[in-house]
Amino acid sequence: MKKTIEINNMLTIVQALMFFMVFSISVAAESAKPNIIFFLVDDLGQRDVGCYGSKFYETPAIDTLAKQGMLFENAYSTCHVCSPSRASILTGKYPARINLTEWLGGRPEMDFEKLHDGEKVRSLPDEEITLAETLKQHGYATANYGKAHLRKDPKTYGFDEAIHGWVRSYYYPFGGKHKDGSKYDKTLPAKEGDYFTDKLTDAVLDFIERNKDKPFFVHLEHFSVHDPIQGRKDLVRKYEKKLAAMGHQDGPDYILEPNPDGPAITADKLKALAASDTSSLHLKERVWWVKQKQDNVEFAGMVEATDESLGRIRAKLKELGLEENTIIIFTSDNGGMAASNGYRGINLPRKKMNSRYASANLPLRGAKGWNYEGGIRVPLIVHWPGKTQPNTTSQAIVTGTDFYPTLLEMLDLPALPDQHIDGRSFVPALKAQDYDRGPIYWHFPHYSNHGFQSPGGAIRSGRYKLLEYYENGTIQLFDLENDIGERNDLVKSHPEIAQKLKKMLHDWRDEVDAKMPYPKTATSKPAPGSVVAKSAPGAQVAKPGNDRLPADVEKFAPGWTVENWGGPNMKPGLRKKWSGRENVF
């Protein structure tokens, strides 16, 4: 009897040890899953980074990441503005396929526009299975910090934790007196003098510390370097000294870009328009100023603060022994803001201009809000320890839909082809193997807030890129291998290539059921999802040709005068009541 009890006790001990060993192996396997830091910067142009050629902005942490990982020369966002691009990263689908084609909530239609916007949705569709949801199902702790900008709490689409909202000031209080102010007081405690980029990084470091024993996915969507253009004060002082020591830079500070879908503008007329810098005239002629030099000290301070954020995160990973088991993806949601947000003239002091135009994208043409390379070509660096050859450069063409399937393959997780239907895994490129993902597409059936160009789309297939504008049907063709600045239009010299790409673009639009803009008529109405400017009851709205606006200004702020107010389509005026407030201009 005693022996039986001893044997039973021994069996119990052995079973317990076996269970403990199996549990330990299971925990070890779980913790061995690679972590992911998706470091997404807002409005960072490809050329705003040192390793991509910037001579003014200093980005040592990003440059180090490039030396230790793989830098992509031909990486693209799926849209030239934020929300559609962000949706593609999380869904693996083109914006046109999910009908989320404009930033949320979008710019109101304006009187001068000939077309109504295409139909669109105004939030991330519920039926999408996001990358975060998939990773969460596989045991990942998930966090979304920063500018989610998909009109829903990120916790509704797969994130365990979220700190999000609009930034009204990079200095505390970050939401200002707006409704977002109280939100940040609850989610990102801070004090007078704190800088938003630094505090958001603090939150990421805290999340990593709390989840160091399990796999995690941090989707860090820095609000920086989006406007308001406010550099951290110590860094701004640094760049003021650097700029003063640089001396004069050759070339124009800004150039006027005409609407490529409109009548051709002669060089003499463009020169006359530049001399007559009035917003109403420029809006009528559809021309827009584009910054040509990287000399904005405020923006430089924002870039370096964002670079410091990456450096601090990598230092934390190293401190916790997680550096070799963490994949880092560094990229941007669209090109740099070389063209202002809403029309802004340039005959103002440097300090004022620094608040309106962020940076220059040269040699890339255009800016955020344009389908030229300056609006859609973005930096991309991937650090996959033990897998990517350090200090390598890839010429592979990749876009925002591709992250979803790529990460699943990197993590050895099953693909979801019905979800990330527009994505292609670029793991072969990361392993320096032959890779060709095929053509990539863009579709923006709206007038942009940064240039008011015609709605349009584009396709890149190999070396060639075709742009099509929907107002007048204009097309442009460029050979990006020989003309990265998109100045030599090949439509007339290579009509067969232009027609082939145009057909491919149209076929793709049919495949994804892309919603198109349509002409305004006396009886037409805006499409579902459109934003239409409406005057509040009792509003005194300025109209062309009358003197209401100066009278409103004098009433609102005696002694002030009207200057460069944006033209009649901007509909300014004194509101007796608006958005719960009284006497608002």
C-alpha positions in Angstrom: 0.0 0.0 0.0 2.8 2.4 0.9 4.7 1.6 -2.3 1.5 2.3 -4.3 1.2 5.7 -2.6 4.9 6.5 -3.3 4.5 5.5 -6.9 1.4 7.6 -7.3 3.2 10.6 -5.7 6.1 10.1 -8.1 3.8 9.9 -11.1 2.1 13.1 -9.9 5.5 14.8 -9.7 6.6 13.5 -13.1 3.3 14.7 -14.6 3.7 18.1 -13.0 7.2 18.4 -14.3 6.1 17.4 -17.8 3.3 19.9 -17.7 5.7 22.6 -16.5 8.2 21.7 -19.3 5.4 21.8 -21.9 4.1 25.1 -20.5 7.6 26.6 -20.4 8.2 25.5 -24.0 4.9 27.0 -25.0 5.8 30.3 -23.2 9.2 30.4 -24.8 7.7 29.8 -28.3 5.2 32.5 -27.7 7.8 35.0 -26.6 10.0 34.0 -29.6 7.5 35.5 -32.0 9.0 38.6 -33.5 7.7 41.9 -32.2 6.7 44.7 -34.6 7.3 48.4 -34.5 5.5 50.1 -37.4 6.9 53.6 -37.3 4.6 55.7 -39.5 5.3 59.4 -39.8 2.7 61.9 -41.1 3.5 64.0 -44.2 7.2 63.1 -44.2 8.6 63.4 -47.8 11.0 60.9 -49.1 13.7 63.6 -49.4 13.2 64.8 -45.8 15.5 62.1 -44.4 19.3 62.2 -44.4 19.8 58.7 -45.9 17.5 59.8 -48.8 19.5 62.9 -49.5 18.5 65.7 -47.2 21.4 68.1 -46.4 19.5 70.3 -43.9 17.5 67.9 -41.7 19.5 65.7 -39.4 18.2 62.1 -38.9 20.9 60.0 -37.3 18.6 57.4 -35.8 16.8 56.9 -39.2 20.1 56.8 -41.0 21.4 54.2 -38.6 18.3 52.1 -39.2 19.0 52.2 -42.9 22.6 51.1 -42.4 21.4 48.1 -40.3 18.4 47.3 -42.6 17.1 47.7 -46.1 16.2 51.0 -47.7 13.6 51.1 -50.6 14.0 53.6 -53.3 10.6 52.9 -55.0 8.2 52.8 -52.1 4.8 54.4 -52.4 1.7 55.3 -50.4 -1.6 54.3 -51.9 -2.8 57.9 -51.7 -1.4 61.4 -51.6 -3.4 62.2 -48.4 -3.5 60.4 -45.1 -6.7 58.4 -44.3 -6.8 56.3 -47.5 -3.1 55.5 -47.1 -3.6 54.5 -43.5 -6.6 52.3 -44.4 -4.5 50.4 -47.0 -1.8 49.6 -44.5 -4.4 48.1 -42.1 -6.6 46.3 -44.7 -4.3 45.3 -47.5 -6.7 46.9 -50.0 -6.6 49.9 -52.3 -8.6 52.9 -51.1 -10.8 52.6 -54.2 -11.8 49.0 -53.3 -13.1 50.0 -49.9 -14.3 53.4 -51.1 -12.3 55.3 -48.5 -10.7 57.6 -51.0 -10.3 60.9 -49.1 -9.0 62.1 -45.8 -11.7 62.1 -43.1 -13.8 64.0 -42.9 -12.9 65.7 -46.2 -12.9 69.1 -47.8 -16.2 70.7 -48.8 -17.0 71.0 -52.5 -16.4 74.5 -53.8 -18.3 76.6 -56.4 -15.5 76.8 -59.0 -15.2 73.0 -59.2 -16.8 71.5 -62.4 -17.2 68.0 -60.9 -19.0 66.6 -57.9 -16.7 64.4 -55.7 -17.0 60.6 -56.2 -19.0 58.7 -53.7 -17.0 57.8 -50.6 -17.3 56.3 -47.1 -16.5 58.3 -44.1 -14.9 55.7 -41.8 -13.1 52.4 -41.9 -15.7 49.8 -43.0 -16.6 47.4 -40.1 -16.3 44.3 -42.3 -12.6 44.7 -42.8 -10.3 42.3 -40.8 -7.4 44.6 -40.0 -3.8 43.7 -39.6 -4.2 44.5 -35.9 -7.1 42.1 -35.5 -5.2 39.3 -37.2 -2.1 39.8 -35.1 -4.3 39.9 -32.0 -5.8 36.6 -32.9 -2.3 35.1 -33.0 -1.5 36.3 -29.5 0.0 39.8 -30.1 -0.5 42.7 -27.7 -1.5 45.6 -29.9 -1.3 49.3 -29.5 -2.2 52.3 -31.7 -0.6 55.6 -30.7 -1.0 58.8 -32.6 -2.9 59.9 -35.6 -5.2 57.0 -36.4 -7.5 59.2 -38.5 -10.0 56.6 -39.6 -12.9 58.1 -37.7 -13.2 55.3 -35.1 -11.5 54.4 -31.9 -8.7 52.0 -32.9 -9.8 49.7 -30.2 -12.9 48.9 -32.4 -10.6 47.4 -35.1 -8.1 45.3 -33.2 -6.0 47.4 -30.9 -5.8 46.7 -27.2 -4.7 50.2 -26.4 -5.1 53.5 -28.2 -4.0 57.1 -27.8 -5.4 59.2 -30.6 -7.0 62.5 -31.5 -6.2 65.7 -33.4 -3.2 67.8 -32.4 -3.9 71.5 -32.2 -0.5 72.3 -30.7 2.6 70.3 -30.3 3.0 72.0 -26.9 0.7 71.2 -24.0 -2.3 71.3 -24.0 -2.1 69.3 -27.2 -5.8 69.5 -28.0 -6.0 73.2 -27.1 -9.5 74.3 -26.1 -10.9 72.0 -28.7 -12.8 68.9 -27.8 -9.6 66.9 -28.2 -8.0 68.8 -25.4 -9.8 66.9 -22.6 -9.2 63.6 -24.5 -5.4 64.0 -24.3 -5.6 65.0 -20.6 -7.0 61.5 -20.0 -4.9 59.5 -22.3 -1.6 61.3 -22.4 -0.9 63.1 -19.1 1.4 66.0 -19.6 2.4 69.4 -18.2 3.2 72.9 -19.4 6.2 72.8 -21.7 5.9 69.1 -22.8 6.2 68.3 -26.5 3.7 66.0 -28.1 6.2 63.8 -30.1 8.2 63.2 -26.9 5.1 62.3 -24.8 3.8 59.9 -27.4 7.2 58.2 -27.4 7.0 57.9 -23.6 3.7 56.0 -24.0 5.3 53.6 -26.5 8.2 52.9 -24.2 5.7 52.2 -21.4 3.8 49.8 -23.6 6.9 47.9 -24.6 8.0 47.7 -20.9 4.6 46.3 -19.9 4.5 43.8 -22.7 8.1 42.7 -22.9 7.3 39.1 -22.1 4.8 38.6 -25.0 4.8 39.5 -28.7 3.6 43.0 -29.4 2.6 45.1 -32.4 3.0 48.9 -31.9 1.4 50.9 -34.7 3.0 54.2 -33.9 1.3 56.8 -36.1 3.2 59.9 -35.2 1.2 63.1 -35.8 4.5 64.7 -36.6 5.5 66.1 -39.1 1.9 67.3 -40.0 1.0 70.9 -39.4 0.8 72.9 -37.2 4.4 73.3 -38.1 5.9 73.7 -34.6 9.4 72.4 -33.9 10.7 71.7 -30.5 12.2 74.9 -29.3 15.7 73.7 -28.5 16.0 72.1 -31.9 14.6 75.1 -33.7 17.3 77.2 -32.2 19.9 74.7 -33.4 18.6 74.9 -37.0 18.4 78.7 -36.9 22.1 78.7 -36.3 22.7 76.1 -39.0 20.6 78.0 -41.6 22.5 81.2 -40.8 25.8 79.5 -41.4 24.7 77.9 -44.7 24.4 81.2 -46.6 22.4 81.7 -49.7 21.0 78.7 -51.7 20.7 79.0 -55.4 17.3 78.8 -57.2 13.8 80.1 -56.4 12.3 79.6 -53.0 8.9 78.7 -54.6 7.5 78.0 -58.0 4.0 78.2 -59.4 2.6 74.9 -60.6 -0.3 75.1 -63.0 -3.2 72.6 -63.1 -2.0 70.0 -65.7 -5.7 69.3 -66.6 -6.4 72.9 -67.7 -5.4 75.1 -70.6 -1.7 75.5 -71.1 -0.2 78.5 -69.4 2.6 80.3 -71.1 5.8 81.2 -69.3 5.0 84.9 -69.6 1.6 84.4 -68.1 3.0 82.3 -65.3 5.5 85.0 -64.6 2.7 87.6 -64.4 0.7 85.4 -62.1 3.7 85.0 -59.8 4.0 88.8 -59.7 0.3 89.2 -58.9 0.1 86.9 -55.9 -3.6 87.2 -55.0 -5.5 84.2 -53.9 -8.7 84.9 -55.9 -6.7 85.2 -59.1 -4.6 82.1 -58.4 -7.7 80.0 -57.5 -9.3 81.2 -60.7 -6.3 80.2 -62.8 -5.7 77.1 -60.8 -2.1 77.7 -60.0 -0.4 76.8 -56.7 2.9 77.7 -55.0 5.3 74.8 -54.3 8.3 75.1 -52.0 11.7 74.5 -53.5 14.1 74.6 -50.6 14.6 72.7 -47.4 15.2 75.7 -45.1 12.2 75.6 -42.6 13.8 75.7 -39.1 10.4 74.8 -37.4 10.0 71.8 -39.7 13.6 70.8 -39.1 12.9 70.7 -35.4 9.9 68.5 -35.9 11.9 66.0 -38.1 14.7 65.7 -35.6 12.3 65.2 -32.7 10.7 62.4 -34.6 14.1 60.9 -35.4 14.9 61.0 -31.6 11.7 59.1 -31.0 13.0 56.2 -33.1 16.3 56.4 -31.4 14.7 56.2 -27.9 12.5 53.2 -29.0 15.5 51.3 -30.3 17.4 52.0 -27.1 14.5 50.6 -25.0 14.4 47.5 -27.2 18.2 47.0 -26.7 17.8 47.6 -22.9 15.2 44.8 -22.7 17.1 42.4 -24.9 14.4 42.6 -27.6 16.4 44.3 -30.3 17.2 41.2 -32.3 13.6 39.9 -32.1 11.8 43.0 -33.3 10.9 44.0 -36.8 11.0 47.7 -37.4 9.2 49.3 -40.4 9.8 53.0 -40.9 7.7 54.9 -43.5 5.3 57.8 -44.2 1.7 58.0 -45.1 2.2 60.3 -48.1 4.6 62.8 -49.6 5.8 66.1 -48.0 3.7 69.2 -47.7 5.6 71.4 -50.1 2.3 72.9 -51.2 0.2 74.7 -48.5 -2.9 73.2 -46.9 -5.6 75.5 -48.5 -4.4 78.3 -50.7 -1.6 80.4 -49.2 0.4 83.2 -50.9 4.1 83.7 -50.4 4.5 87.5 -49.9 4.8 87.2 -46.1 7.7 87.2 -43.6 9.8 84.0 -43.3 8.3 83.1 -39.9 4.8 83.2 -41.3 5.8 81.1 -44.4 7.3 78.5 -42.1 3.9 77.9 -40.7 2.4 77.3 -44.1 4.9 75.3 -46.2 6.7 72.5 -44.6 9.5 71.3 -46.9 10.7 70.7 -50.4 10.5 67.4 -52.2 13.0 68.0 -55.0 14.0 66.4 -57.2 10.5 65.0 -57.0 7.7 67.1 -58.5 4.7 68.3 -56.6 3.6 67.7 -53.0 1.1 66.1 -50.7 -2.2 66.2 -52.4 -0.7 65.6 -55.9 -0.3 62.3 -57.8 3.2 63.5 -58.9 6.1 61.6 -57.2 6.4 64.3 -54.5 2.9 63.4 -53.2 3.1 59.6 -53.2 6.8 58.4 -53.1 7.7 57.8 -49.5 10.7 56.7 -47.4 10.7 53.0 -46.4 13.3 51.3 -44.3 12.8 47.7 -43.0 15.0 46.2 -40.3 14.5 42.5 -40.0 17.3 41.2 -37.8 19.0 38.1 -39.2 17.0 38.2 -42.4 17.8 41.4 -44.3 21.3 42.1 -45.3 22.5 45.3 -43.5 23.1 48.5 -45.4 21.3 47.4 -48.6 19.1 49.2 -51.0 16.2 47.8 -53.0 14.8 49.1 -56.2 11.6 46.9 -55.8 8.4 48.8 -56.3 6.2 48.4 -53.2 3.0 50.2 -51.9 0.9 50.4 -48.8 -1.3 47.4 -49.5 1.8 45.2 -49.3 2.6 45.5 -45.6 -0.2 43.2 -44.5 0.8 40.1 -46.5 4.5 40.9 -46.0 4.3 40.9 -42.2 2.3 37.7 -42.1 4.9 36.0 -44.2 7.7 37.5 -42.0 6.0 36.1 -38.9 5.3 32.7 -40.5 1.5 33.2 -40.1 -1.1 32.1 -42.7 -2.0 34.6 -45.4 -5.5 36.0 -45.8 -5.7 36.6 -49.5 -9.4 37.5 -49.5 -8.6 40.3 -47.1 -5.3 41.7 -48.3 -6.4 41.1 -51.9 -4.4 44.1 -53.3 -1.2 43.4 -51.4 1.8 41.5 -52.5 4.4 40.2 -50.1 7.8 41.7 -50.7 9.6 39.2 -48.6 11.6 38.1 -51.6 12.9 41.6 -52.0 13.8 41.7 -48.3 15.9 38.6 -48.9 17.5 40.2 -52.0 15.8 37.8 -54.4 14.2 38.7 -57.7 10.8 40.4 -57.1 8.3 42.1 -59.3 5.0 42.9 -57.7 3.4 44.2 -60.9 1.7 47.5 -61.5 0.4 49.8 -58.8 -2.5 52.2 -58.9 -4.0 55.4 -57.5 -7.5 56.8 -57.6 -8.5 60.1 -56.1 -12.0 61.2 -57.3 -11.9 64.5 -55.4 -10.3 68.0 -55.6 -7.2 68.1 -53.4 -6.8 70.5 -50.5 -3.2 71.0 -51.5 -3.4 72.4 -55.0 -7.0 72.1 -56.1 -5.9 70.0 -59.0 -8.5 68.0 -60.9 -9.6 64.7 -59.5 -7.4 61.9 -61.0 -5.7 58.6 -61.0 -2.4 57.1 -61.9 -0.6 53.8 -62.7 3.0 52.8 -62.4 4.1 49.8 -64.4 7.8 49.2 -64.5 9.7 52.4 -65.4 6.6 54.1 -66.8 3.9 56.1 -65.0 0.7 57.5 -66.5 -1.5 60.1 -64.8 -5.1 60.7 -65.9 -7.2 63.7 -64.8 -10.9 63.3 -64.7 -12.1 66.9 -65.3 -10.9 67.2 -68.9 -9.4 63.7 -69.6 -5.8 64.9 -69.8 -3.1 62.2 -69.5 0.6 62.5 -68.9 3.3 59.8 -69.3 6.7 59.8 -67.7 9.7 57.5 -67.7 10.7 57.5 -64.0 14.0 55.8 -64.6 15.2 58.7 -66.7 12.9 61.5 -65.5 12.3 61.2 -61.8 11.2 64.9 -61.7 8.3 64.2 -64.2 9.1 67.1 -66.5 9.3 65.3 -69.9 5.8 64.2 -70.9 6.0 61.3 -73.4 2.3 61.0 -74.4 3.0 62.3 -77.9 6.3 60.4 -78.5 5.1 57.1 -76.9 1.3 57.0 -77.7 1.2 53.2 -77.7 2.6 53.0 -74.1 0.2 55.7 -73.0 -2.8 53.9 -74.4 -1.7 50.6 -72.9 -1.3 52.0 -69.4 -4.6 54.0 -69.7 -6.5 50.8 -70.5 -4.8 49.0 -67.6 -5.9 51.9 -65.3 -9.5 51.8 -66.6 -9.6 48.0 -66.3 -8.4 48.2 -62.7 -11.0 50.9 -61.9 -13.7 48.5 -63.2 -12.3 45.6 -61.2 -12.3 47.5 -57.8 -15.6 49.3 -58.6 -13.9 52.7 -58.2 -16.4 55.5 -57.8 -16.0 58.4 -60.2 -16.6 62.1 -60.0 -19.4 63.4 -62.2 -20.4 66.8 -63.8 -22.3 69.4 -61.8 -25.6 70.4 -63.4 -28.6 72.6 -62.4 -30.2 69.5 -60.9 -27.3 67.4 -59.8 -26.6 66.6 -56.2 -23.4 65.7 -54.3 -22.7 62.0 -53.9 -23.2 60.1 -50.7 -20.4 60.9 -48.3 -19.6 64.3 -49.8 -19.0 67.3 -47.6 -21.0 70.3 -48.6 -20.3 73.8 -47.1 -23.5 75.2 -45.6 -24.0 78.5 -44.0 -25.3 78.5 -40.4 -28.6 80.2 -39.7 -28.0 83.9 -39.5 -24.6 83.7 -41.1 -23.3 86.8 -42.9 -21.4 85.2 -45.8 -19.1 87.2 -48.0 -20.0 87.3 -51.6 -17.9 88.4 -54.6 -18.2 92.0 -55.5 -19.8 93.3 -52.3 -18.3 95.0 -49.2 -19.7 92.7 -46.6 -16.4 91.1 -45.6 -14.6 94.3 -44.7 -17.6 95.4 -42.7 -17.6 92.0 -40.9 -13.9 92.3 -40.1 -14.4 95.8 -38.7 -17.2 94.7 -36.6 -15.4 91.6 -35.3 -12.0 93.2 -34.8 -11.9 97.0 -35.0 -8.7 98.2 -36.7 -8.1 95.0 -38.7 -8.1 95.0 -42.5 -8.8 92.4 -45.2 -5.8 90.9 -46.9 -5.4 87.8 -49.0 -8.6 86.2 -47.6 -8.9 83.3 -50.1 -11.6 84.4 -52.5 -15.3 84.1 -52.4 -15.3 80.3 -52.5 -13.8 80.2 -49.1 -17.0 81.7 -47.7 -15.7 83.6 -44.7 -17.9 85.8 -42.6 -19.1 86.7 -39.2 -21.5 84.1 -37.6 -23.8 85.2 -34.9 -23.9 81.6 -33.7 -21.8 78.7 -34.9 -20.8 75.4 -33.3 -22.2 76.4 -29.9 -20.4 79.7 -29.8 -21.4 83.3 -30.5 -19.9 86.0 -32.7 -17.4 83.8 -34.5 -15.5 85.0 -37.5 
